[in-house]
Amino acid sequence: MKIALPSLNNNIDDHFGHCEYFTVLTINDNKQITEEENVQSPHGCGCKSNIVETLSQMGVTQMLAGNIGGGAINVLNSHNIQVVRGCSGDVKAVAEQWLAGNVTDSGIVCHQHEQECQH
């Protein structure tokens, strides 16, 4: 399994669409992180860029994010990438907490860019 986390300085970036890069972690069957890769974030709104297609082609099935709009969630879901919102802190620590079952979706949608990212 692969999970992606919008990142800035090894922490969850609070803004999915304008993060510095995405940390992509490969998880084995024992729920251990076996590989880490950084994927440069494209310029512009995340939901209008090709980043979702890129992550999907890499095999990403889960996004652990901070703030993220409904349009971006729809695009991610349409590529079979499930989203957990409301994450913050060190990317590896968040991933490990999620793997342990201690991270749940906040249910909060960011409305700041809702008009420009409708899909």
N, C-alpha and C positions, 0 to 999 in steps of 0.2 A: 504494500500500500504506500502511496505517496500523499503527503499533506503539504500545503503551501501556506505561508504566513507573510503578509505584507510587512516589510521590515525597514527599519532605520536604525543604524548603529547597533545591530543585534537585538533590538527590541521590536515589539509589535508597533508598526506605524499606526497612528490613530486615524489615518485617512487612506483607505484602500486605493482610491483612484489616483493618488499622487505620491505613493510611497517611493522610496529610493530604489528598492529591489525586493524581490520575493525570495524568501528562504524556502527551499523545497527539501523536505526530509523524507528519506526512504525508511519505512518501518517494516521489520520482519514479522514473522508469525508469532514471535514471543513478545511483541509490542516493544521492541527495542529499536532505537534509532541506529541505522547501519550506514547511512550516507547523508551528507549535507551538500547542497548545491545552491548557489546564488544565481538568480535570473534577473538581469537588468529590467527595470520597469520602463515601459515605453513612455514617451512624452504624451501628455494630454490625458483626458478622462479615461480611467481604467476600463470602464464598460464599453467605451467606443474604440478602444485599441484592440490589437490582436493578442493581448496577454492571456485571455481566457482560452483561446485556441491553442496557444503555445503550452500552457499548463496542462490542458487536456491531452495534448499529444504526448506530453511527458509522462502521462499516467496519473496525474493528480486527481484524487477523488474527494478531497476534503480541504476546505479553506478555513483557517482559524484567523479571524479578523477583529479589528477594533471597530471603528465606525465604517459602515458600508450602506450604500443606498439600495433601494428596491430594484432599480434597473440593473445594477451590477449583480445583485442576487439572482434575478431572473436569467441573466446571461450565463452566470456560473451554473445554475441549476439545469439550464438547457444543454449544458455540456457535461451533465452528470457529476458536477462538483457540488457537494453539500457545504453549507456555510454555517459556521458558529460565530455569532456576533458578540461583541462586548469583551474581547480578550485584551489583555495588556500585560506588559512586562517583557522579560527576557524570552526570546523565541523558543529556545530549548526547554526552558522551565515550563512555559505554557504548553508546549507539545507533550512533555512528560506528564503534566497534570491532566491533560486531555486523555492521554493514553491510559492513565490510572482511573479515568471516569470521574474526575473532579472538576471538569469544565463543562458548563451547559450554555446554550444559546441565550443571550439576554433578551431576545425578541424585539430589540430596539432597532429601527431603521433610520438611517441618516437622511434627512429631507433637504439638506443644503443644496444638492445638485440634482434633485429629483426631476426637474424640468428638462435638463440637458441630457439625461441618461435614460430616457424612457425606451423600452423595447417591447 
